[in-house]
Amino acid sequence: MTPFRDDLPSLTGGSLPAADFEGRAVLVVNVASRCGLTPQYEGLERLQQRYRDRGFTVLGVPSNQFAEQEPGSAEEIHQFCSATYGTTFPLTAKLEVNGVRRHPLYARLTEAPDAAGQAGEVEWNFEKFLVAPSGEVVARFRPTVDPESDEVVTAIEGVLP
């Protein structure tokens, strides 16, 4: 069942319609501006540019749950991402990815296991979930897995519409 059942709050106000993700391969990534893994934004944007015309998108989900590494306002986050990394992929408003206030999107995503068979809580910033055009969560990559690694690229290419 698709994790995109409902519209998502957009970082820039309004919403990101769930319909925008239907029939697309989506790499959902919880992001943070002040993390040692923040340079992964570069690879995420390159993936966005490389595959966007083939039915793919990155979806960035800012979260401040890990050592408060995303403390900024929506405007500060947007400015940082666009000015520092030139991001063009959509970003949600800041969401909780773990715990009792976990957003429903992550309640569904975290049911998916990683390559070692482990499901459950998000470990840290930049954990990645690949959702196939059918809406099925087909892969989960832990935070230190580079977004342009062979395993991520192969998984993306395997589900492009």
CORCORJO-V675599 format. One record per backbone hydrogen bond with DSSP energy under -1.0 kcal/mol. CO is the residue of the C=O (numbers start at 0). NH is the residue of the N-H. If there is no record, write none. Layout:
CO&NH ; CO&NH
This chain:
2&4 ; 7&15 ; 8&92 ; 9&12 ; 13&9 ; 15&7 ; 16&19 ; 17&20 ; 20&23 ; 24&56 ; 25&130 ; 26&58 ; 27&128 ; 28&60 ; 29&125 ; 30&62 ; 34&37 ; 36&39 ; 37&40 ; 38&41 ; 39&43 ; 40&44 ; 41&45 ; 42&46 ; 43&47 ; 44&48 ; 45&49 ; 46&50 ; 47&51 ; 50&53 ; 51&54 ; 54&24 ; 56&26 ; 58&28 ; 59&91 ; 60&30 ; 61&94 ; 65&68 ; 68&33 ; 72&76 ; 73&77 ; 74&78 ; 75&79 ; 76&80 ; 77&81 ; 78&82 ; 79&83 ; 80&84 ; 80&86 ; 89&59 ; 90&10 ; 95&102 ; 98&101 ; 102&106 ; 103&107 ; 104&108 ; 105&109 ; 107&110 ; 108&111 ; 109&119 ; 113&116 ; 117&113 ; 126&29 ; 127&140 ; 128&27 ; 129&137 ; 129&138 ; 130&25 ; 131&134 ; 132&22 ; 135&131 ; 138&129 ; 140&127 ; 141&144 ; 145&148 ; 148&152 ; 149&153 ; 150&154 ; 151&155 ; 152&156 ; 153&157 ; 155&158
